[in-house]
Amino acid sequence: MRAAASRRGGVLGAQNRTLWFWVFVGPFALGLVLFTYVPLAWSVYLSFFDAHNTVAPDDFIGFGNYTSLLRNDAFTDSLVTFAVFSAFIVPTTFVLSLALALMVNRLRRAQAFFRSVFFLPAACSYVVAALIWKLSIFNGVRFGLANTVTGWFGADQTAWLSTTDPPWYWLVIVTVRLWLQAGFYMILFLAGLQRISPVLYEAAAVDGARPGWQVLRHITLPQLRATSAAVALLLVINAFQAFDEFYNLLSDSGGYPPYARPPLVYLYYTALGQEQNLGLGSAGAVILALIIAVVTIGQATWFGLGRKED
């Protein structure tokens, strides 16, 4: 009798756990399906239709949107813009965040203070930061911090965001992104550094390894391999998704200039511009998602993520 009651209590307990699981997880799962998976599926569906000014098209054109987009010089130029942006921002952010993590990790005092100070920009909105950079620091009309500083050395005022030869706008775009995200990746590197056993450094000192570059190369960087791979992966994905800083820095009342258009800015004007070509915009979104997936898988394979260590 006691055994039967125990079994009955166990079953009821399992049922209660399942019920409470869905009570807490169900609303989030429903929101994920409604606001993420359904729009994604509908975007793929729209990419096979001629969807001008409608989200319920009936003119099926197959891969017409894809071929048209891949033959469009504006779209391919946007991919080149992404490649240039990534070439600037990925290695720069990687090196700066690693350097900050190494410096903060060596501090004996006020480590929490400096960790918070460097991380604080990550909490700032990209829109707000872009407007600060545009209106206060790199204002090229009459004033601005950058022109004030260069003016001390006798340099002429520079229209930072409209000068294309040389392309000074890259300096503005890269620095604002660098300021916003270096602190976040510093925290990731700092977590990786604090997992390294001090015994390794003590053994290296006993073996005669000189502190500095030799220890960094042979102990610190190999121990940070997984963290470095994750940071590089996130940097590339975030570079693909760049939109806010480009749009808020370069657009004005006259629209967006013909240069420095990353893929998301191009797709924004394609799908939500005058033509309202949602089918072409959806095809571009699918192409961009596939490129991100291929690059992510290739990069993860190259770094050996998920591979068992010997």
Secondary structure, DSSP 8 states (H G I E B T S, - for coil): -HHHHHHHHHHHHHHHHHHHHHHHHHHHHHHHIIIIIHHHHHHHHHTTB--BS-SS---B-TTHHHHHHHT-HHHHHHHHHHHHHHHHHHHHHHHHHHHHHHHHHH-SSSHHHHHHHHHGGGGS-HHHHHHHIIIIIS--SS--HHHHHHHHTT-----TTT-BTTBTHHHHHHHHHHHHHHHHHHHHHHHHHHTS-HHHHHHHHHTT--TTHHHIIIIIHHHTHHHHHHHHHHHHHHHHT--HHHHHHH-BTTB--SSS--HHHHHHHHHHSSS-BHHHHHHHHHHHHHHHHHHHHHHHHHHTTT----
